[in-house]
Each structure stands twice: as C-alpha cells, then as structure tokens.
Amino acid sequence: MNALRTTPNIRCSLLSSAVILLSSSTLTPVRSLSSNYFKMAPFSVSQTGTTITFSPKVESEQSGLVVISHGLGDSAEGFRDVAQMVATQMPHLKIVLPTAPTQPVTMNAGMAMPSWYDITGLDERSNENCKGIAASKQTLMDILDKEHSEKELPYKRMVLMGFSQGAALSLYTGMQLSGEKKLGGIVIMSGYLPAKSQFSITEGLADTPILHCHGEADPMVQIGVARKSQSVLKNEMGAENYELKTYPGLVHSVSMDELQDVQNFLQEVLPPDDSCKVTLKDPGEMSVKELRAAIRSAGIGAKAVGLMEKPEFVNLLTDHRNGKL
C-alpha cells in the first residue's frame, strides 16, 4: 500500500522550476528578481523548533495574523513559499507555520509521519475517527491566544488557513472557538469537515467568512466531499458565509488561480488597519529573561551571542523592532 501524503503534489504544482511571488495582478518568478530584493523584503523570517514565522520587518507595523497548517506528511517548510508570497504582498501580517506532531497514521499502515490527527480511511465513517484532533486544535488555539494576550491583537484580525488535513483542522478549530474569539476568516484548501459528530458551530460564529478552494479532479479529497462539507455547515449547522470555489483539472494540489483567490480573500478580511496594530512591551521595561526570550522568538539569537549586559539586549531588540537589522 502506498503511503498517503500531501506534500509532493503541492510542491510540483506550486514550485515547478522556480519559486514564485504573488502580486495583485501577476505571478513573477523569483529568479527574475535581483538578489537585493531579499535584503529589502518587508518581512523577517525566524524558526523556533519546527515552527516558521514571517513577521513584518518593523514589528510594530503588524496588524494581523495568519496561521497556515500543512497537510498530512508535510511540515511547515511545505508552505514557506506560500507564506513568503503573502508576506510580500501584505507586509502588515505575521504568518505562523506550525508543524504537526509525528505519529502513526492508520491508513498508511501505521507509518509515523507529521499528522494533525489519525486518519483511518477516506470514507465518511472513517472520517469520524480523528484521534488527536483535540490536541491539534489546542495547538492552534494556543497560537491565537498568545498573539492576543502578548500583543493585544484582536481575534477579528486573525485567520486560520490550511491545506488538506491542515485545512480540516483549521475549519474544525475556527468555527468552535468561544464566541468572543471570532476570527476574521478561515481558508480551506483541498479540505473537508472532520469528525462531524464532534463538531458544532459556536453561537455567534455562524457568519465567520469561510473560503473553501478545491480541485475538481482531486482524487484524494474528492470534490463531492467538499460540496458535502459546505452543505452540512450551511444547511445543517447554520454557517452563513461559506464560499466554495472549484478549479477544473486541479488535483490534490494548489494552483496559481487558487492562490490568487486566497490572496484576494485575505486582502478583504485582513486589510491594513492602523487601529489594530500590536502593542509591544518596551524593551527597557523587560527583564533579561524576557529580552532573551523575545530575541529568540524574533530569530535573531545569533546576534545576541557575546552580549552580557541588559542595555546590549535592549538595543538589539529595539533595532530589530525598528527594522534596522
């Protein structure tokens, strides 16, 4: 039995022979750009463990958050290029790409791989057996809650987005948050509603904007599953703002037309908003422990090697936040 994975098709369709950048009107190969572009990019990239984060180069300019969850057998690296596209076009957004825990997947003969929850089969009955989904839901909730508690970013300025299994998790999580944590939107790419018997829409979240993009030739998560997911949420559970966009000929993958639709959706639900910019604690008021943690989180730990005194850490973090590094 061949292992079910969702990585190769994405990268073949998305990357082809070159990394690409998404603009409001065209898709441009990165190799046609000057190498100086990357030095001038409006974002910085950091990695903590297996989580990759794209942040505005001037950290105080952030006014939104997008969390992108990959598919079965993939990792945060699989959507680094998509995150770069979004960060380039929407530099006010912070983008977090977590990696699923490695665990056995029943459908893949017990093979261990990154997976947000166990998958026992592709039929509807098997879709109810999603062991581990509650823990993964908590992982996404922790990312959202941390951004709100530490930076005072409103939940309405956050979007959950994912591909395949990660899309299913994003839908499952985003529509079941508590009422005061209503998101700006949810993006589903080649996904579906998992664990229906365990799912219900929280009161007050029914009108959360949902964009579901799906290939009409998808052999893994067939288009009928996408249509049924939309029907169940709208007709049985009361979702009021669930749009399904389909793409002729697209298999279990991501296309440029789809990414343009995703970009347009994000621009609609998370436009720049100065009134929602994050609140950052003054580095001068931080303890050395807090400064070290903030520096690690910013991905500039290497620049702190050799620093001993608090003012040195304060200056480093301040320069980073002001985009001087």
TIGURO-227932 format. One record per residue (C-alpha): residue in one letter; x negated, y, z. Coordinates in steps of 0.25 Angstrom, whole numbers. Layout:
N
@resn A&u X&v Y&w Z
...
% end
This chain:
325
@resn M&u 0&v 0&w 0
@resn N&u -6&v 14&w -4
@resn A&u -6&v 24&w 7
@resn L&u 4&v 35&w 6
@resn R&u -4&v 48&w 7
@resn T&u 0&v 62&w 2
@resn T&u -14&v 68&w 0
@resn P&u -19&v 65&w -14
@resn N&u -7&v 70&w -22
@resn I&u -7&v 83&w -15
@resn R&u -22&v 86&w -18
@resn C&u -21&v 81&w -32
@resn S&u -9&v 90&w -35
@resn L&u -14&v 102&w -27
@resn L&u -29&v 102&w -29
@resn S&u -30&v 95&w -43
@resn S&u -44&v 101&w -47
@resn A&u -45&v 113&w -39
@resn V&u -39&v 120&w -26
@resn I&u -29&v 130&w -29
@resn L&u -23&v 142&w -23
@resn L&u -9&v 146&w -23
@resn S&u -5&v 161&w -26
@resn S&u 9&v 167&w -28
@resn S&u 9&v 164&w -43
@resn T&u -3&v 155&w -47
@resn L&u -12&v 144&w -43
@resn T&u -26&v 147&w -44
@resn P&u -38&v 137&w -44
@resn V&u -47&v 140&w -32
@resn R&u -59&v 137&w -41
@resn S&u -56&v 149&w -49
@resn L&u -57&v 158&w -37
@resn S&u -70&v 164&w -32
@resn S&u -77&v 157&w -21
@resn N&u -76&v 171&w -14
@resn Y&u -61&v 168&w -13
@resn F&u -62&v 159&w -2
@resn K&u -71&v 169&w 6
@resn M&u -59&v 179&w 4
@resn A&u -48&v 169&w 7
@resn P&u -37&v 175&w 16
@resn F&u -38&v 163&w 26
@resn S&u -48&v 155&w 34
@resn V&u -47&v 140&w 36
@resn S&u -50&v 132&w 49
@resn Q&u -49&v 118&w 53
@resn T&u -47&v 112&w 67
@resn G&u -47&v 97&w 67
@resn T&u -39&v 93&w 55
@resn T&u -30&v 106&w 55
@resn I&u -34&v 116&w 44
@resn T&u -29&v 130&w 46
@resn F&u -29&v 142&w 36
@resn S&u -28&v 155&w 43
@resn P&u -27&v 170&w 38
@resn K&u -42&v 175&w 38
@resn V&u -37&v 187&w 46
@resn E&u -30&v 178&w 57
@resn S&u -21&v 189&w 62
@resn E&u -14&v 190&w 48
@resn Q&u -7&v 177&w 50
@resn S&u 8&v 178&w 50
@resn G&u 12&v 163&w 46
@resn L&u 8&v 149&w 47
@resn V&u 10&v 137&w 38
@resn V&u 7&v 123&w 43
@resn I&u 4&v 113&w 32
@resn S&u 5&v 98&w 35
@resn H&u -1&v 88&w 25
@resn G&u 5&v 74&w 20
@resn L&u 2&v 60&w 24
@resn G&u -13&v 56&w 23
@resn D&u -17&v 70&w 21
@resn S&u -23&v 81&w 30
@resn A&u -24&v 96&w 32
@resn E&u -34&v 96&w 21
@resn G&u -24&v 91&w 11
@resn F&u -17&v 105&w 11
@resn R&u -29&v 114&w 13
@resn D&u -27&v 119&w -1
@resn V&u -12&v 122&w 0
@resn A&u -15&v 130&w 13
@resn Q&u -26&v 138&w 6
@resn M&u -16&v 141&w -5
@resn V&u -6&v 146&w 5
@resn A&u -16&v 153&w 14
@resn T&u -22&v 161&w 1
@resn Q&u -8&v 166&w -3
@resn M&u -3&v 168&w 11
@resn P&u -14&v 173&w 20
@resn H&u -5&v 176&w 31
@resn L&u -3&v 162&w 34
@resn K&u -10&v 152&w 43
@resn I&u -9&v 138&w 37
@resn V&u -12&v 126&w 46
@resn L&u -14&v 112&w 41
@resn P&u -14&v 101&w 51
@resn T&u -18&v 86&w 48
@resn A&u -9&v 75&w 53
@resn P&u -14&v 64&w 63
@resn T&u -20&v 52&w 57
@resn Q&u -11&v 40&w 60
@resn P&u -6&v 27&w 53
@resn V&u 5&v 28&w 43
@resn T&u 14&v 16&w 42
@resn M&u 18&v 18&w 27
@resn N&u 3&v 18&w 24
@resn A&u 1&v 4&w 30
@resn G&u -3&v 11&w 44
@resn M&u -15&v 18&w 37
@resn A&u -19&v 30&w 46
@resn M&u -19&v 44&w 39
@resn P&u -15&v 58&w 43
@resn S&u 0&v 57&w 45
@resn W&u 10&v 66&w 52
@resn Y&u 19&v 54&w 55
@resn D&u 20&v 40&w 51
@resn I&u 27&v 36&w 38
@resn T&u 33&v 22&w 37
@resn G&u 39&v 23&w 23
@resn L&u 45&v 33&w 13
@resn D&u 59&v 29&w 14
@resn E&u 69&v 37&w 22
@resn R&u 70&v 27&w 34
@resn S&u 55&v 27&w 35
@resn N&u 55&v 42&w 36
@resn E&u 61&v 41&w 49
@resn N&u 49&v 35&w 55
@resn C&u 39&v 46&w 57
@resn K&u 31&v 42&w 69
@resn G&u 22&v 54&w 73
@resn I&u 31&v 65&w 67
@resn A&u 34&v 71&w 80
@resn A&u 19&v 73&w 84
@resn S&u 16&v 79&w 70
@resn K&u 28&v 88&w 72
@resn Q&u 22&v 93&w 85
@resn T&u 8&v 96&w 77
@resn L&u 15&v 105&w 68
@resn M&u 23&v 112&w 79
@resn D&u 10&v 114&w 87
@resn I&u 4&v 121&w 75
@resn L&u 16&v 130&w 74
@resn D&u 17&v 133&w 89
@resn K&u 2&v 136&w 91
@resn E&u 3&v 147&w 80
@resn H&u 15&v 153&w 87
@resn S&u 10&v 152&w 101
@resn E&u -4&v 157&w 98
@resn K&u -1&v 167&w 87
@resn E&u 13&v 170&w 89
@resn L&u 16&v 167&w 75
@resn P&u 32&v 165&w 73
@resn Y&u 37&v 151&w 69
@resn K&u 44&v 158&w 58
@resn R&u 30&v 161&w 52
@resn M&u 27&v 146&w 51
@resn V&u 29&v 136&w 40
@resn L&u 27&v 121&w 41
@resn M&u 23&v 115&w 27
@resn G&u 18&v 101&w 23
@resn F&u 17&v 90&w 12
@resn S&u 24&v 76&w 13
@resn Q&u 23&v 71&w 27
@resn G&u 18&v 85&w 32
@resn A&u 30&v 91&w 25
@resn A&u 39&v 81&w 32
@resn L&u 33&v 85&w 45
@resn S&u 34&v 100&w 42
@resn L&u 49&v 99&w 40
@resn Y&u 51&v 90&w 52
@resn T&u 44&v 99&w 61
@resn G&u 48&v 113&w 55
@resn M&u 63&v 110&w 56
@resn Q&u 62&v 105&w 70
@resn L&u 55&v 116&w 77
@resn S&u 62&v 123&w 88
@resn G&u 71&v 134&w 84
@resn E&u 62&v 145&w 88
@resn K&u 51&v 139&w 79
@resn K&u 58&v 141&w 66
@resn L&u 48&v 141&w 55
@resn G&u 46&v 150&w 43
@resn G&u 48&v 137&w 34
@resn I&u 44&v 123&w 30
@resn V&u 37&v 118&w 18
@resn I&u 39&v 103&w 13
@resn M&u 30&v 98&w 2
@resn S&u 34&v 84&w -2
@resn G&u 40&v 81&w 11
@resn Y&u 53&v 76&w 18
@resn L&u 61&v 75&w 31
@resn P&u 54&v 65&w 40
@resn A&u 61&v 58&w 52
@resn K&u 75&v 63&w 49
@resn S&u 81&v 56&w 61
@resn Q&u 71&v 64&w 70
@resn F&u 74&v 78&w 63
@resn S&u 83&v 89&w 65
@resn I&u 82&v 104&w 61
@resn T&u 81&v 113&w 74
@resn E&u 92&v 123&w 75
@resn G&u 88&v 136&w 69
@resn L&u 78&v 130&w 59
@resn A&u 88&v 126&w 48
@resn D&u 85&v 138&w 40
@resn T&u 70&v 136&w 40
@resn P&u 65&v 137&w 26
@resn I&u 60&v 123&w 20
@resn L&u 53&v 122&w 7
@resn H&u 52&v 107&w 2
@resn C&u 43&v 105&w -10
@resn H&u 44&v 91&w -17
@resn G&u 39&v 84&w -29
@resn E&u 50&v 77&w -37
@resn A&u 40&v 66&w -41
@resn D&u 36&v 63&w -27
@resn P&u 34&v 48&w -25
@resn M&u 31&v 48&w -10
@resn V&u 42&v 58&w -5
@resn Q&u 52&v 57&w -16
@resn I&u 60&v 70&w -20
@resn G&u 73&v 63&w -15
@resn V&u 67&v 63&w -1
@resn A&u 64&v 78&w -2
@resn R&u 78&v 80&w -6
@resn K&u 84&v 72&w 5
@resn S&u 75&v 79&w 15
@resn Q&u 81&v 92&w 10
@resn S&u 95&v 87&w 10
@resn V&u 94&v 81&w 24
@resn L&u 89&v 94&w 30
@resn K&u 99&v 103&w 23
@resn N&u 111&v 95&w 23
@resn E&u 110&v 86&w 36
@resn M&u 101&v 95&w 45
@resn G&u 104&v 109&w 41
@resn A&u 92&v 115&w 34
@resn E&u 96&v 128&w 27
@resn N&u 83&v 131&w 19
@resn Y&u 77&v 119&w 13
@resn E&u 72&v 121&w -1
@resn L&u 67&v 109&w -9
@resn K&u 58&v 111&w -21
@resn T&u 55&v 100&w -30
@resn Y&u 43&v 98&w -41
@resn P&u 45&v 90&w -53
@resn G&u 34&v 80&w -55
@resn L&u 27&v 82&w -42
@resn V&u 23&v 70&w -34
@resn H&u 20&v 69&w -19
@resn S&u 11&v 81&w -20
@resn V&u 10&v 97&w -20
@resn S&u 11&v 105&w -33
@resn M&u 8&v 119&w -36
@resn D&u 22&v 123&w -39
@resn E&u 25&v 117&w -25
@resn L&u 14&v 125&w -18
@resn Q&u 19&v 138&w -25
@resn D&u 33&v 135&w -19
@resn V&u 27&v 133&w -6
@resn Q&u 19&v 146&w -7
@resn N&u 32&v 154&w -10
@resn F&u 39&v 148&w 1
@resn L&u 28&v 151&w 11
@resn Q&u 28&v 165&w 6
@resn E&u 43&v 166&w 8
@resn V&u 43&v 161&w 22
@resn L&u 30&v 166&w 27
@resn P&u 27&v 179&w 20
@resn P&u 17&v 188&w 27
@resn D&u 23&v 195&w 39
@resn D&u 14&v 204&w 48
@resn S&u 24&v 204&w 59
@resn C&u 21&v 189&w 61
@resn K&u 6&v 190&w 61
@resn V&u 0&v 181&w 72
@resn T&u -4&v 186&w 85
@resn L&u -19&v 183&w 89
@resn K&u -25&v 183&w 103
@resn D&u -36&v 194&w 104
@resn P&u -49&v 186&w 103
@resn G&u -54&v 195&w 114
@resn E&u -44&v 190&w 123
@resn M&u -47&v 175&w 121
@resn S&u -55&v 166&w 130
@resn V&u -68&v 160&w 123
@resn K&u -60&v 147&w 123
@resn E&u -49&v 154&w 115
@resn L&u -59&v 160&w 106
@resn R&u -65&v 147&w 103
@resn A&u -52&v 140&w 100
@resn A&u -48&v 152&w 91
@resn I&u -61&v 151&w 83
@resn R&u -60&v 136&w 81
@resn S&u -46&v 138&w 77
@resn A&u -50&v 148&w 67
@resn G&u -60&v 139&w 61
@resn I&u -72&v 148&w 64
@resn G&u -78&v 139&w 75
@resn A&u -91&v 139&w 67
@resn K&u -93&v 154&w 68
@resn A&u -92&v 153&w 83
@resn V&u -104&v 143&w 85
@resn G&u -114&v 150&w 94
@resn L&u -105&v 160&w 99
@resn M&u -105&v 161&w 114
@resn E&u -99&v 174&w 119
@resn K&u -84&v 177&w 119
@resn P&u -86&v 190&w 111
@resn E&u -92&v 182&w 100
@resn F&u -80&v 173&w 99
@resn V&u -71&v 185&w 99
@resn N&u -78&v 192&w 88
@resn L&u -78&v 179&w 80
@resn L&u -63&v 177&w 81
@resn T&u -60&v 191&w 79
@resn D&u -68&v 191&w 66
@resn H&u -61&v 179&w 61
@resn R&u -47&v 185&w 64
@resn N&u -51&v 197&w 57
@resn G&u -55&v 189&w 44
@resn K&u -70&v 193&w 46
@resn L&u -76&v 179&w 46
% end
